[in-house]
Amino acid sequence: MLTAIEPVSGMAVVHRIATHRDALTWATAIPSGLGRLDLTLLALCADGASGIQSAATEHLKVRFDPELFHVRLAAFRLGLGA
């Protein structure tokens, strides 16, 4: 399942079943999901999955930021935070 949420409104712009989660799949799904919306994609924020990260930086040419849940979870598992 590919899911992309617009953070201000909480609207799902991508929510579809996909056989792959690679960069090309994400790079196709995100513009398709944005469709006719009058907005400019500036950045993607996601877990550390390489597919969406590569889609952001290599295909869509936008900034990629890791989201805090997975960053904090990794730190917690390493004993670096509570």
C-alpha positions in Angstrom: 0.0 0.0 0.0 1.3 3.4 -0.9 0.0 6.2 1.2 0.9 9.9 1.1 -0.8 12.5 3.3 -0.7 16.3 2.9 0.3 17.4 6.4 -1.8 20.6 6.8 -5.2 19.3 5.7 -4.5 15.6 6.5 -5.9 14.7 3.0 -4.6 11.5 1.5 -3.2 12.4 -1.9 -2.0 8.8 -2.6 -3.7 5.7 -1.2 -3.4 2.7 -3.5 -2.2 -0.8 -3.6 1.1 -1.3 -5.4 3.3 -4.3 -6.1 6.5 -2.3 -5.6 7.6 0.5 -3.2 10.6 1.6 -5.2 11.7 5.1 -6.2 10.0 5.0 -9.6 6.7 3.7 -8.2 6.7 6.6 -5.6 7.9 9.1 -8.2 4.9 8.2 -10.4 2.3 7.9 -7.7 2.9 11.2 -5.9 2.4 13.5 -9.0 -0.5 11.4 -10.1 -2.1 11.7 -6.6 -1.6 15.5 -6.6 -3.3 15.6 -10.0 -5.2 18.9 -10.5 -4.5 20.3 -7.0 -3.1 23.8 -7.1 0.0 23.3 -5.1 3.8 22.9 -5.4 5.5 19.9 -3.8 8.4 21.2 -1.7 9.5 18.2 0.3 8.6 14.7 1.4 8.7 13.5 4.9 8.7 9.7 5.5 10.3 6.8 7.3 13.8 5.9 6.1 12.6 3.7 3.3 15.0 4.1 0.4 12.3 4.0 -2.3 10.5 7.1 -1.2 13.7 8.9 -0.2 15.2 8.3 -3.7 11.9 9.4 -5.3 12.1 12.7 -3.5 15.8 13.5 -4.1 16.5 11.9 -7.4 13.2 11.9 -9.3 11.0 14.7 -7.9 13.9 16.9 -7.0 12.5 17.9 -3.6 13.9 17.9 -0.1 13.5 14.7 2.0 13.2 14.8 5.7 12.8 11.8 8.0 9.7 11.9 10.1 10.1 12.0 13.9 8.3 8.8 14.9 10.9 6.5 13.2 13.9 8.7 14.1 12.8 8.6 17.8 12.0 4.8 17.6 15.5 4.1 16.3 17.1 6.2 19.0 15.0 4.5 21.7 16.1 1.1 20.4 19.7 2.2 20.6 19.2 3.3 24.2 19.6 7.0 23.2 16.3 8.3 24.4 13.1 7.6 26.1 
